[in-house]
């Protein structure tokens, strides 16, 4: 009997949990339906912008006394509405898991209520509304259009390949990479230099979003044909890379040909001078040694050698 009693109690509690959850959903659906039927379509709309990982504050003014105050997402679609947070008994039973432990309501028993959200993600973007019940029917006091953004990192440019294009030209393949941005943006190349340093081909941009934060990484490889030195920059979402120099040592460039010729001529002259100095030095060395020997032979003998005083 005890086993059957335990099973009965488990089934009873499980049934109560299901009923409580269904009642919560039914309560939200009823409120959403009433609000959609009786709310004022002329509720003011505020544009709010937040950064990924940052926080925002959504506030609305109310007239006391109030029965319920709560914030909801997807207000224009009652069947898709999400309860974010609110002031009434046991609000934690209704808060969507997406907003638990990172939302709070400020201003209880005051004329201004504010919803604070932190650790923002891309999925938080959308429309919100502040709903107040002063009577039997809920009323939308204010609506919010939340936009979430994230700045792209400074793009980095690297060399993928480099080859001789023939006819005095070089072909450079450069890759540009930038990450951490939202919304996704277009990658652009800019060439600073002579007109014959031209962009031959832009490769297909490869973009992907982080599955947790929703921010994007964008990279692209472009091929450049050049006969003169030029600087290249890459930009994504307002972030621009430092100038990257290409064709800095192109053999066909007239300016660099002259510089290389002058340097080679100087090195040749320097080598010739060093060789001449060494040859002349070796020719004078035997004459000096011979003169020293002859001088020593012509010296008179010492009449008083040191041994005579001993």
C-alpha positions in Angstrom: 0.0 0.0 0.0 2.8 2.4 0.8 4.2 2.1 -2.7 0.8 2.9 -4.3 0.5 5.8 -1.9 3.8 7.3 -3.0 3.0 6.9 -6.7 -0.4 8.6 -6.1 1.2 11.5 -4.4 3.8 11.9 -7.2 1.1 11.8 -9.8 -0.9 14.4 -7.9 1.9 16.8 -7.5 2.9 16.4 -11.2 -0.6 17.1 -12.2 -0.7 20.3 -10.1 2.5 21.5 -11.7 1.1 21.0 -15.2 -2.1 22.8 -14.2 -0.2 25.7 -12.7 1.9 26.1 -15.8 -1.2 26.0 -18.0 -2.9 28.6 -15.8 0.1 30.9 -16.2 0.0 30.5 -20.0 -3.8 31.1 -20.0 -3.4 34.2 -17.8 -0.9 35.7 -20.2 -3.0 34.9 -23.2 -6.1 36.5 -21.6 -4.1 39.6 -20.7 -2.7 39.8 -24.2 -6.1 39.4 -25.8 -7.7 42.0 -23.6 -4.8 44.4 -24.2 -5.1 43.8 -28.0 -8.9 44.4 -27.9 -9.0 47.5 -25.7 -5.5 49.1 -25.8 -5.0 52.4 -27.4 -3.2 52.1 -30.7 -1.9 55.6 -30.2 0.6 54.6 -27.5 3.9 56.5 -27.9 6.8 54.6 -29.3 10.4 55.1 -28.0 13.5 54.0 -29.9 16.1 52.5 -27.6 19.6 51.4 -28.6 21.8 49.0 -26.6 25.2 47.3 -27.1 25.8 43.6 -26.9 26.9 42.8 -23.4 25.6 46.2 -22.1 22.3 47.2 -20.4 19.2 49.3 -21.2 16.5 51.0 -19.2 12.9 51.0 -20.4 10.7 53.3 -18.4 7.0 54.3 -18.4 4.9 56.7 -16.3 1.7 55.4 -14.7 -1.2 56.9 -12.7 -1.6 55.5 -9.2 -3.1 53.3 -7.9 -2.3 50.4 -10.2 -3.1 46.7 -10.0 -0.5 45.3 -12.3 2.5 46.6 -14.1 4.5 44.4 -16.4 6.7 44.5 -19.5 6.2 42.3 -22.5 8.0 41.5 -25.8 6.4 41.0 -29.2 3.5 43.1 -28.1 2.0 43.3 -31.6 1.6 39.6 -31.9 -0.3 38.3 -28.8 0.2 34.7 -29.8 4.0 35.2 -29.7 4.2 37.6 -26.7 6.8 36.9 -24.0 6.5 38.0 -20.4 9.7 39.8 -19.4 9.1 41.0 -15.8 6.5 42.7 -13.7 5.0 43.8 -10.4 2.4 41.4 -9.0 2.3 38.2 -6.9 4.9 35.6 -7.9 6.2 37.2 -11.1 9.0 34.7 -11.3 6.4 32.1 -12.3 5.8 34.0 -15.6 9.3 35.3 -16.5 10.5 33.8 -19.7 13.8 31.8 -19.2 15.5 34.1 -21.7 15.1 37.0 -19.2 15.6 35.3 -15.9 18.5 36.5 -13.7 19.2 39.5 -16.0 16.1 41.7 -15.7 14.7 43.7 -12.8 11.8 46.1 -12.3 12.5 49.5 -10.6 10.1 51.9 -9.1 7.5 49.9 -7.1 4.7 52.1 -5.6 5.9 55.1 -7.7 4.6 56.9 -10.7 7.5 55.7 -12.9 8.3 52.1 -13.5 11.5 51.0 -15.4 12.6 47.7 -16.7 16.4 47.1 -16.6 18.0 44.5 -18.8 21.7 43.7 -18.8 24.0 41.3 -20.6 22.2 42.2 -23.8 22.3 39.7 -26.7 21.2 40.0 -30.3 18.1 38.0 -29.6 16.9 40.8 -27.2 16.3 43.1 -30.2 12.6 43.7 -31.0 9.5 45.5 -29.7 8.6 45.8 -26.1 5.7 47.5 -24.2 4.8 48.6 -20.7 1.3 47.3 -19.8 -0.6 48.7 -16.8 -3.8 47.6 -15.2 -5.6 50.3 -13.3 -9.0 48.6 -13.8 -10.3 45.4 -15.3 -8.7 45.9 -18.6 -4.9 46.2 -19.2 -3.6 49.2 -21.1 -0.4 49.8 -23.0 1.2 52.9 -21.7 4.3 53.1 -24.0 6.0 50.9 -26.6 9.7 50.5 -27.2 11.6 49.6 -30.3 14.9 48.1 -29.0 17.9 47.9 -31.4 21.0 46.0 -30.3 24.3 46.7 -32.0 28.0 45.8 -31.6 31.0 47.5 -33.2 33.2 45.5 -35.6 36.8 45.1 -34.6 39.5 47.0 -36.6 40.0 44.9 -39.7 43.3 43.1 -40.2 44.8 42.7 -43.7 47.2 39.8 -44.5 48.9 38.5 -47.6 47.4 35.3 -48.9 49.5 35.0 -52.0 51.8 37.0 -54.3 52.9 36.2 -57.9 54.3 37.8 -61.0 51.5 38.9 -63.3 53.7 39.3 -66.3 54.4 42.5 -68.4 55.9 44.2 -65.3 52.9 43.7 -63.0 52.4 41.9 -59.8 49.4 40.1 -58.5 48.6 40.4 -54.8 45.9 38.4 -53.0 44.9 40.1 -49.7 42.6 38.8 -47.0 40.6 41.2 -44.7 39.0 39.9 -41.4 36.8 41.7 -38.9 34.7 40.2 -36.1 32.4 40.9 -33.2 30.0 43.2 -35.0 26.2 43.4 -35.3 24.2 43.9 -37.5 26.2 42.3 -40.4 27.7 44.8 -42.8 29.4 44.9 -46.2 33.1 44.8 -46.5 34.8 47.4 -48.7 38.3 47.9 -50.2 39.9 51.2 -51.0 43.0 51.8 -53.1 45.2 54.8 -52.6 47.8 55.2 -55.4 48.2 55.5 -59.1 45.4 54.5 -61.4 47.2 51.4 -62.8 47.1 49.8 -59.3 43.6 48.5 -59.7 41.3 46.0 -57.9 41.0 43.0 -60.2 38.6 40.8 -58.3 36.7 40.9 -55.1 36.1 37.4 -53.7 32.9 36.3 -52.1 32.5 37.5 -48.5 32.3 34.7 -45.9 30.2 35.7 -42.9 29.0 33.7 -39.9 27.4 34.5 -36.6 28.4 33.3 -33.2 25.7 30.9 -31.9 25.8 32.3 -28.4 26.2 36.1 -28.7 24.9 36.5 -32.3 27.7 38.8 -33.4 29.2 38.4 -36.8 32.6 37.7 -38.3 33.3 38.8 -41.9 36.2 38.0 -44.1 37.0 38.4 -47.8 40.0 37.8 -50.1 40.6 40.3 -53.0 43.2 40.2 -55.8 45.1 43.4 -56.8 47.1 44.0 -60.0 49.8 46.6 -59.6 52.8 48.1 -61.3 53.5 50.9 -58.8 53.4 51.1 -55.0 50.0 51.6 -53.5 48.2 51.5 -50.1 45.1 49.4 -49.5 42.5 49.8 -46.7 39.6 47.6 -45.7 36.5 48.8 -43.9 33.6 47.1 -42.2 30.7 48.8 -40.3 32.7 52.0 -39.8 35.9 50.3 -38.7 38.9 50.8 -41.1 42.2 48.9 -41.2 45.6 50.7 -41.2 47.0 51.3 -44.7 48.6 48.1 -46.2 51.4 48.7 -48.7 51.6 46.6 -51.9 54.1 46.5 -54.8 56.7 48.2 -52.7 59.5 46.4 -54.5 58.2 46.0 -58.0 61.3 45.7 -60.3 59.5 47.4 -63.2 58.9 50.6 -61.3 61.1 53.4 -62.8 61.7 55.1 -59.5 62.8 51.9 -57.8 65.0 51.0 -60.8 67.0 54.3 -60.5 67.3 53.8 -56.7 68.6 50.3 -57.1 71.1 51.3 -59.8 72.5 54.2 -57.6 72.9 51.8 -54.6 74.7 49.2 -56.7 77.0 51.8 -58.2 77.9 53.1 -54.7 78.6 49.6 -53.5 80.8 48.9 -56.5 82.9 52.1 -55.9 83.2 51.3 -52.2 84.5 47.8 -53.0 87.0 49.1 -55.5 88.3 51.7 -52.9 88.7 49.1 -50.2 90.7 46.8 -52.6 93.0 49.6 -53.7 93.7 50.6 -50.1 94.6 47.0 -49.2 96.8 46.5 -52.3 98.7 49.8 -51.7 99.2 48.9 -48.1 100.8 45.5 -48.9 103.2 47.1 -51.4 104.6 49.7 -48.9 105.1 47.2 -46.1 108.4 45.4 -47.4 110.1 48.8 -48.0 109.5 49.9 -44.5 110.9 46.6 -43.1 114.0 46.8 -45.4 114.7 50.4 -44.3 114.6 49.3 -40.7 117.1 46.5 -41.2 119.6 48.8 -43.0 119.4 51.4 -40.3 120.2 48.8 -37.7 123.3 47.6 -39.6 124.7 51.1 -39.9 124.6 51.8 -36.1 128.1 51.9 -34.4 128.9 49.3 -31.8 128.4 50.3 -28.2 131.9 51.0 -26.8 130.7 50.3 -23.3 128.7 47.2 -23.2 126.7 46.7 -20.2 128.8 43.6 -19.2 131.9 45.7 -18.6 130.4 47.4 -15.6 129.6 44.2 -13.9 
